Amino acid sequence: MADAFIALFTLDNLTFLFIGTALGIVVGAIPGLTASMLIALTLPLTFHMDPVSAVTLLIGEYVGGISGGLIMAILLRMPGTPSSIVTTFDGYPMAQKGQAERALALGIMASVVGGIISWGFLAGMSPSLARFALQFGPWEYFTLVLMALVMLAVLSQGSMVKGLLGATLGMSFALPGIDSSIGQARLTFGSDALLSGFGLLPVLIGAFAISQILRDSATPQTIGDMKLPSRHLPIYRRDLSYIPRLVRGSVIGTWIGLLPGIGGNIAALVSYSTEKQISREPEKFGTGYEPGVIAAESANNASIGGALIPLITMGIPGSVTEAILIGALTIHNLQPGPLLFQGAPEIAYGIIAAYFVANVLMLMLMWGLVRYIAQIVRLPRSGLMAVILVFCVTGSYAVNSSFIDVWVMIGFGVIGLGLEYCKVPLGPFVIGFVLSPIAEEQLRASLMMSDGNLAEILARPYALLFLALAVATVAWPAIAKRISDRETTGKDIV
């Protein structure tokens, strides 16, 4: 770990981390733009970079993108990122009362504390989990990926059926190309362009950036009046009494971040609800109550550290952003998972070190420049989208110097827009696309090892556990509804 921090504190790596964090804060502050979109756009720029520098840039963008969303959530009730939705509950009322500076100070403080506490879990748990995961074979990895996909689809926002549909569609789009097991083309429909399948980068850029541009063109967002905060962000000695709330929100956010498909917005909501339930003054929540801002912001930033744990220890993305990070590691011929700590420890520990330093840089940038960052939202939206479109086309073309990838990007932009119109979440779709090749590879290896005997899974305790958890995840909504109906019926009879 010490070597990772030493490697990080070089001029190049610190510069990339600083740039990534600053870019993330700016993009996160603009409603409609997300950290996932920023990382997808800058991914082509990392092709010829040193892997450690590339990782530090992307981690900085991730941390900054989630944290920056609180600025507009507090000032305009327009969360820059979905993770900041809960921050609007009390942050915006505080701003209306003339306490915008105080709300921003509490939000930034909670974000940093949440990030540092979750970093403690990331640094402490990751090496042990990676050693544990080395015991896994193909059956364990297949069922683990299956469990992650099912949990992501079922627990993501929207109905379970639409979540599963999104994951299935994503997996189906990963099928065209050369079958790695038998070396034959499949689902190419006679097109040579499909022999290599759909590229990960054009799919990601299309699903997130192009779909956002199309959606913004159809329903342009308007920015209302905004009172800029002063340079002074007040923090008081009495804020030490908030330490238990900060720790509680951070722990909740970290553990929810471990679960695939939950995300920072759900972590913030659970933390906020928990704080309200145990509070002696629950009626104050939603009226500009300081603990509400602390609960939301500590949890949504802590969820980042929690989501990075399964990413670097088992190669399982907890959210769309982690799926893009897997793509970044793959581009540099690195496979996230337990072998990452053995084959490329500088990358595994580099991610952990970069996450800690990015939180410190985020504090410095937001504390000193929040007044100026808030003004960025006043830039002409049409010009901003035009610049993003240029980056989209350039990034997609740069992968293989082929205009086919540009058409793929546009096609998946339309698909992404259609999925969102039909209320099918994009998260399961993209992660299904990313994890499908891994699941197929592990399933084929499992069947070859067992001579096609599916019953072999019953002799693998961990594989059986993951499979049982996947089945329980699918069955639980129906069971919970039946229990609720029985309780309602019983009350009616009484």
N, C-alpha and C positions, 0 to 999 in steps of 0.2 A: 504493500500500500504506500509506504514511504517513497519507493522508487517511482510510483505513478504520479505522486504530487511533484517530485523533482522534475520528471519529464514534462509535466504540465506547465511548470513555471519556467518555460522558455519563451522567448519573444514571440515566435510564430504561433505557438499554441495559445498563449494568453491573448494575443491579438485576435485570433479566430474566435475564441470563447467570448471576448468582449463584443466583437462585431455580431456574433450570433445572438447574444443576450439582448443587445440593443435593438437589433432587427426584430427579434421576437416581441419585445415590449411594444414597439411601434405598431407592428401588425396586429398584435393582440388587442391594442387599444382601439383599432378601427372596427366597428361593428360589421359583421359579415365575413371578415377575414380571420383565419384560424392558424394555429401553429402547424396543423397538419398540412394546410395549403402551402405555408411558407417552406416547410421542410421538403415537400414534394418539388417545389420550384427550384430550390437551391441544390437538390440532390445531384443534378448533372454537373454542377461546379466542383463536386468532390471527386470526380473521376481520376484526376491526375494529382490529387493531394495525398499527402502522407495519411495513412489510416487514422492515426491518433489525432491529427489536426482536423480531419473530416468529422470524427466523432465529437470532438469538443465543439465544433461549429454547430452541429445539429442538436447536441444537448443544450447548448446555450439558447438556441432558438426555441426549444421545447419549454424550458423553464421561463424564459421571457414571454413567450406567447401565452402561457396560462396566467402568469402574473399580471400582464398588461391589461387583461380584460376587466380588471376591477376599476380602472380609471373611468371609463364611460358608464360602467354599471352604477357608479356612485354619482357622477355628475349629470348624466342624462337618462338614467334608467334604461340604457341601451347596452346590455352586456357585450363586451367585445368578443368574448368566447362563451360557449354554452356553460362552461364551468363557473362562470361568474353570475349566472342567473339568480342564485340564492342571495348573492351579495346585494342585489337591488332591493331586497325586502326591507332592510334597515339602512343600507348605505344611502340610498336616494332620499328617504325621509330626513336623514341627518343633513344632507346637502340643502334640502328645502328649508330647514331650520337655520341655515347659515353656518352649519358645522361641517362643510365639505372638507376643509383641511384636516379636521379631527378624524373624519371617516377615512380619508385617504391614509393618514398616519397609522390608524389601527389596522387597516387592510394590508398595508405594506409590512407592518410589524408581524402580523399573523402569517402572512405569506412566507416570510423568511423563517420564522420559528417552525412552521409546518414543514418547510423544505429541509431544514437542518435535522429535525427529529426523524423524519422519514429517511434521511441519509444515514442516520445511525442504524436503522433497521436494515437498510440496503447494504451497508458496509459489514454489519455483523452477521446477517443471515445468508448473504449470497455465496460466500465460499463454502459454507457447510452444506447448503442446498445443492451446490454444484457437485460436491463429493458424493452426496446421496444419490443424485441423478445419474452418476456413473454406473450405478447398478442396473440401470434400465436397459432393456433389450428392445428389439423392434415392436413386440406386442405392447410393451409399456408406452413406447412413444406414440404408437398409433392410437391407443385408447386415450392417452393424454391429449393429443391433438383433437380427437373426437369430442372429448369432454369440454375442451376449451371452445370449440365451435358451437356446441350445443348451449353451453352457458352464455356465450356471447349473444347467440340468437334469442334465447329465451329471456335473458335479463336486460337486453337493450330496450330502449324506449320504443313504445308501440306494442302491438299484439305479438304473441309468441309465433303465430302462424306466419306473419309477415317477416319476423326475424329469421325464422327457419328458411323461408322462401329466399330472402336476401343471401343467406349463407350458401344455399343450394345453387343459386344463380352464379355467385362468385366462383364456386367450385367448377361449375360447368364451363365457364369461360377460360378456365385454366387447362382444360383438356386438349384443345387443338394443338397440333405440333407433332414432333417425333416421339413415339413411345420409347422411353429410355430402356425398357426391359427387353423389347424385341426389335427395336431399331426400325420400326415401320411407321409411316405417316398415319395419323388418325384425325378425322374430322377437319380435314383441310379443304374438302370440297373441290379438289383439283387445283387449288391455288398455291403457287410456290411461296407466296408472301406469308402463308400461314404455317409453313414448315417449322419455323422457329417459335410459333405460338404468339400470343399477345405479350408484348414487353411490359414488364412491371412498371417502369417509369411512365410510359404514355398512359397506362391504365390509371395510375395514381393521379397524375396531373389532370387527366380528363375528368375523373370522378369528382375531384375536389375543386380544382381551379376553374376549369371550363364550365362545369355545372353552376358554380357560383357566379361566374360572369353572365351566363345566360339568365339565371334567376334574377340577378341584379338589374339586367337590362329590361326584364319584364316588369319588375316591381322595384323601381329605384327607391332607396332609402333617403329620407330627408332628416337633416340634423336641426334640432330646435335651438333655442337660445341656451347658451352655456356660460355660466359665470366661472371664469378661470380661478383656480386656487392661488393663494398667495405663496410666496417662497417658504413661509414658515409652516411646518407641519408639527403641531403640538403633541408631545408625549410627556406624561406626568408620572411622578413617583408612585401615585396610587395605582398605576397600571400594573404594578407587580401583583396585585390581587387577581389579575386575569391569568396568571400562570397556570392554575389548574385547568381553566377553560382551554387555553392554548395547547396544553399537553393532551387533553381529552380529544379535542378536534383533530390534532395531528395523528394520534394513534388510530382514531376511527378512519381518517382519510387513508392512512397507510394500509390498513388491513382491507379496506374496501378496494383500494387500488390493486391489491393482489388478485382479485377476482376478475376473470376475463369479461370484458364488455360492460362493466359497470360505469366507469368514467368519473371524472372530477365533479360533474354536476350532481350525480347521485350521492357521491361522498359528501358533498357540501350539504345536500338536503338532509341526509341521515344525521350528520353532525348538528345541523340547525335544529332538527326535530328533537334530537336527544337533549340538547341544551335547553330547549323550551320546556320539555317535559319535566326536567329535574329542577328548573328554576323556581324560585320563590315568587317571581313576578312574571309569570308567563304572558300576562295580558299586555306587557310592554313590547313584546316581540312584534315586529312589523310596523312600529311607530317611530323608528329611529333609535333603536336600543343598541348600545355599543357591543354587548356580548353577541348579538346576532351577526354583526360584521366579522367578529373574531372567529366565531364557530364556522362560518362559511369559508372564509379565506384560508384558515389554517388547514381545513380538511381538503379543499380542492388542490392546493399546492402539495400537500403530503401525499396525495394519490399518485403523483408522478413517481416518487421514490418507490412506492408500493408496486406500481406497474412495471418498473424497471427490474424488479427482483425476478419474476418468472421469465423475463426477456433474456437476461444474460445467464441465467442458471439452467433453463430448460428450452430456450428458443421459442417460447410461447408468448405472442404479443397480447397484452392486456387491453389494448385499444388500437384505434386506427394509426395513431402516431407511432406506436411501437412497431406496427406492421411496416411502416415506412422505414423505421430505423433498421429493421431486419433486412429490408431491401438495400439499405446503405452498406451494411456489413457484407451482404452477399456480393455487391459490386466490387468490394475489395477482397473477394475470395475468402471471407471469414464466415464461419457458421456459428451463430449464437447458440449457446447451450453449455453443457458441463465441460466439453472439451475446449471451450474458449479460454478457460482459466489455465489449461495446460498448454495448449498450442499457441495462444496469443495473450498471455497474462497482461501485457502492456495495454491491450485494448479493454479487457474486462475491468481491470483496476482503473484504467484511464476513464472509463465511463463513470465509475464511482467517484473518482476525484473531481472530474469535470462537473458533476452534478452539485457537489458541495461548493466549489468555487463559483459556479454560475449563480447560486443563490446569494452569495456575498456580493457579486457584481450587480445582480438585480437590485439589491438593497441600495447600493451606491447610486445607480443610475436613476431609479425611480424616486429616491429621496431628493436628489438634487435637480432632476430635470422634469418632474411630473408636470410642472406648469407649462413647459414647452411641448412635451409629448401630447398633452391634451389638445393643443392647437392643430395637430396633424389631421384630426378628424374633419377640419374645415377645408381640406384640399378638395378640388373638384373631383367628384366621384368618377366622372366619365374619363378624365385623364388618367386617374389611378388604374382603372380597369384596362385602359388601352396599354399601359406599361406592363401590367400583369400578363395580358394576352401575348405581347411580344416575348416575354420570358417563357411563357408556356410553349409557344411554337419553337423557339430556339432550343429550349431544353429537350423537348421531344425529338427534334431533328438531330441533335448532337449525339444521341445514344448510338445510332448506327449510320448516321449521315443519310437517312432515308426519309422521304416524304410519306412513306407508308405509315411510319410511326406517328406522323402528324395527323393522318386520317384516323388512325386508331384512337389517338387522343380526343379528336373531335367526336368520334363515335361514342366513346365512353363518357364524354361530357353530356351528350344527349341522353344516354342510358341513365347516368346519375341523376339528371334532372327529372327523367321519367319516374325513377324509383322514388325520389323524394315527393313528387306529385302524388304518387300512389301510397304515400306514407310507409314505404318500405325503407328501413334504416340502411344507410350506406356502410356503417361499421361492419355488420356481418357480411355484407357483399364483398368488401375489400379484403377483409381478413380471411374469408373463405377462399378468395383468389390466391392469397399468399400462402395459406396453409395446405391447400389441396395437394400440391406436388409432394410436400413432406408426408402427408397422410398416405398418399398412394404408394410412395417409395417404401414406407415402413410396413404397410399392409402386405405388399408383394414380398418383402424380405421375410416377414413373419410366416406367410403361407409357404414359401420355399423351404424355410427351416423346419416346418412341421408337416411337409408333404401334403399341403392343402387341408390339413385337419384343423378346422375352426375350434374344435373342442379343446385345443391346446391352451386357449386363453383361460380356461377354468383352472389350470395348474399354475397360473401366474398371479400371485396375490395382488400385486400393485395394479396390474392390468385389469383384474376383476374389480378392484376398488374404483378405478377411474371409470370403468364401464357402468358400474352401479350408480356412481354419482351423476353420470350423464343421463341415465334413465330416470333417476330421482328428480333431476332438474326439470325434465320434460313433464313428469307426472305431478309435480308439486302444485302447479297452478290449479289443476283440476281437483286435487285432493283438498287444497285450501278452500276452493269455492264450495265443495260439497260440505265441508265442516261449517263454513259460514252459513250456508243454506239451512243446515240442521239447527244451528243455534238460533237463527231467525225464526224458523218454524216452531221451535220449542218455546220461544218468547211469545209468539202469537197465541199458542195454545194456552199458556199460562194467563 
